[in-house]
Amino acid sequence: MARVFEPLVVGRVIGDVLEDFSPSIKMSVVYNSSKQVCNGHEFMPSAVQPKPRVEVNGGDLRSFFTLIMTDPDVPGPSDPYLREHLHWMVTDIPGTTDVSFGKEVVAYESPKPYIGIHRFVFALFKQKKRQSVSPPPSRDHFNTKKFARDNDLGLPVAAVYFNAQRETAARRR
């Protein structure tokens, strides 16, 4: 798992978004049934418009997880004064299933970066029990670390991120 973890440190996901942790669950994030999210890979915003399929491989059906997707680089990576923007949250995901079996408490919002290259982070937390996570009051100024503390989620059990930047519009004459 060390090779999986290292890009999270290099990409400053550990520190900016998440506490230092040891991955213990496998999580797979796939867009459009074929585009697997790998740490640090770049996607065009148009490729990540529809909600991805997220599978949780680990735990058991009595374990429940919370998935959080955030953008820590709002409005731009050089001055992210609005850090973080919450793009998606699903709670009560049973282990060994996918997020469609959980409760979507914050609807998926597709990435639309305007300035620079943004990181989009998927973090998975193991819940202590079912229906124990409260939705945040706002998508803006979200703080994954504080949210995890406030909801007694502990450290993440899995995380992955991708990069995206604004697509240039086709020039017309």
C-alpha positions, 0 to 999 in steps of 0.5 A: 500500500506504500506506493498507493499512499506516496502520491497523496503526500507528493500531491499535498493531499496529506496535509491540505485535506487529510491527516496522515493515515494508513490505507486499509480498504481498497476503493475504486473510482471509475468514470464512464465505466472505463476511466479509473481514477489514479492518484495525480492523473489528469481528467478533462472536466467533460470526462468527469461530468457524470457521477462516478461508480465508487466501489468499496472492497473491504470490511463486511456488510455490517461495516458502513463508510462515508465517501467525501469528494472535495476540491481543496484548490478553490478558486485557484491553487495559488490562492485557495482562500475558499478551501475546500469545496464539497462536491459530493458526500455519501454516507452509510455505504455498506462494506463490499458494495458501491456508493449506490447502496449508501445515502447521498447526503450532498448531491454530486456536483461535477468539477468545473475548475476556472483557474489553474490545475485543481485536485479533486480528492475522494476520501473514504472513512469508516463509520462507527455506526450507521446513521451517525454522520450529519450533513454539513451546512454548506458546500463552501469552506468545507474542511474534511479534517474537521468534519471527520473529527466532528462526526467521529470518523477517525482517519480515512481508510482510503483516498485517491485524487485526480487533477483537472483544469479548465477546458479551453473552448474551441475558437470560432472565426 
